[in-house]
Amino acid sequence: MKKIYLIEDDKKIADLLKDYLEKYEYDIQLVQEFDRIVEEFQAFEPHLILLDINLPSYDGFYWCRKIRSISNCPIIFISARDSGMDQVMAIENGGDDYITKPFNFDVVQAKIKGIMRRIYGEYASSTPIDLLEIRDLSLHLTAMEVSLNGHKAILTKNEFILLKAFMENLNHVLSRTFLLEMLWDDEHFVDDNTLSVNITRVRKKLEDIGVHQSIQTVRGAGYKMIDTWSEQ
């Protein structure tokens, strides 16, 4: 039975969705504490997330980034916000799809079924879901280590979060603000100096496995990762 984590603060909508999807033999868990979404996600280990944008305390974009820092679990946004920019932000923050309220329950079910089939079913890639690869460079999501041509380096949590963000946005500039938000958790604020230290450490780990000068500083904008290892 596939598990779905439903993060929705409108109890009526949440209950209706839960009742409907359970008819298709999905195991549905509703969010219980909106300030403990990551902890609930890790405990439940769902196959898919349905995520609203307007939530108490932090919005859905924030929680999508937090989940993306530790998991590739597919995320479908469900929101009454129907602007093109909201949909762009949903995808840029790690979402896989976007459904606008009011929605048709059959459409929701069809999108869920399609993603489940693509990720876990007959259309699933032969590449393991916990492996992020760019040519010969591999980031092992469960083991939190990076490898190239038989050489590997173990990453700390912050190093892993940063490298994953860079690899998922190859050749794109990531602002310092964006990266700080990736590292910042509910208990510990990460300052600018801490970000600089962790960027330096990621560069060193990459150099240890033979990847040189791939994370570049873009003055006044942030950082970007380019493919230098394929050229070596």
ZIRA-V730871 format. One record per backbone hydrogen bond with DSSP energy under -0.5 kcal/mol. CO is the residue of the C=O (numbers start at 1). NH is the residue of the N-H. E is the energy in kcal/mol with one decimal. If there is no record, write none. Layout:
BEGIN
CO:NH:E
CO:NH:E
END
This chain:
BEGIN
2:27:-2.8
3:47:-2.7
3:48:-1.3
4:6:-0.6
4:29:-2.6
5:7:-0.7
5:50:-2.3
6:8:-0.8
6:31:-2.1
7:52:-2.5
9:11:-1.0
10:14:-2.7
11:15:-2.8
12:16:-2.2
13:17:-2.7
14:18:-2.5
15:19:-2.6
16:20:-2.3
17:21:-2.9
18:22:-2.0
19:23:-0.7
20:23:-1.0
21:24:-1.4
21:26:-1.3
22:25:-1.6
26:28:-0.8
27:4:-2.9
29:6:-2.8
33:36:-1.7
36:40:-2.4
37:41:-2.6
38:42:-2.6
39:43:-2.0
40:44:-2.3
41:45:-2.7
47:74:-0.6
48:5:-2.3
49:51:-0.5
49:76:-3.0
50:7:-3.3
51:78:-2.5
53:55:-1.1
53:60:-2.4
56:58:-2.2
59:63:-1.7
60:64:-2.4
61:65:-2.1
62:66:-2.2
63:67:-2.4
64:68:-2.6
65:69:-1.4
67:70:-1.7
67:71:-1.7
74:49:-2.2
75:77:-0.5
75:96:-3.3
75:97:-1.2
76:51:-2.8
77:99:-2.9
79:101:-2.5
80:82:-0.7
83:87:-1.6
84:88:-2.3
85:89:-2.8
86:90:-2.1
87:91:-1.9
88:92:-2.8
89:93:-2.0
90:95:-2.9
91:94:-1.6
97:77:-2.5
99:79:-2.2
103:105:-0.5
104:107:-0.7
104:108:-2.0
105:109:-2.5
106:110:-2.3
107:111:-2.5
108:112:-2.4
109:113:-2.7
110:114:-2.4
111:115:-2.3
112:116:-2.7
113:117:-2.3
114:118:-2.0
115:119:-2.9
116:120:-2.8
116:121:-0.9
117:121:-0.7
117:123:-1.4
121:124:-1.6
128:131:-1.6
130:141:-2.9
130:142:-0.6
131:133:-0.6
132:139:-3.1
134:137:-2.2
136:138:-0.5
136:149:-0.6
137:134:-2.6
138:140:-0.6
138:147:-2.6
139:132:-2.6
139:141:-0.8
140:144:-1.6
140:145:-1.1
144:155:-2.7
145:140:-3.2
146:153:-2.5
147:138:-2.6
148:151:-2.2
151:148:-2.8
153:146:-2.4
156:160:-2.6
157:161:-2.4
158:162:-2.2
159:163:-2.6
160:164:-2.5
161:165:-1.9
162:166:-2.4
163:167:-2.7
164:168:-2.2
165:169:-0.8
166:169:-0.5
167:170:-0.9
169:172:-2.3
173:175:-0.5
174:223:-2.3
175:179:-2.1
176:180:-2.7
177:181:-2.1
178:182:-1.6
179:183:-1.6
180:184:-2.0
187:189:-0.5
188:185:-1.4
189:191:-0.6
191:195:-1.7
192:196:-2.0
193:197:-2.3
194:198:-2.2
195:199:-2.4
196:200:-2.2
197:201:-1.9
198:202:-2.3
199:203:-2.4
200:204:-2.1
201:205:-2.4
202:206:-2.4
203:207:-2.4
204:208:-2.0
205:209:-0.8
206:209:-0.8
206:211:-3.0
207:210:-1.3
210:212:-0.7
214:216:-0.8
214:226:-2.7
216:224:-2.2
217:219:-0.8
218:221:-2.6
218:222:-2.5
222:218:-3.0
223:174:-3.7
224:216:-3.2
225:171:-3.3
226:228:-1.0
229:232:-0.6
END
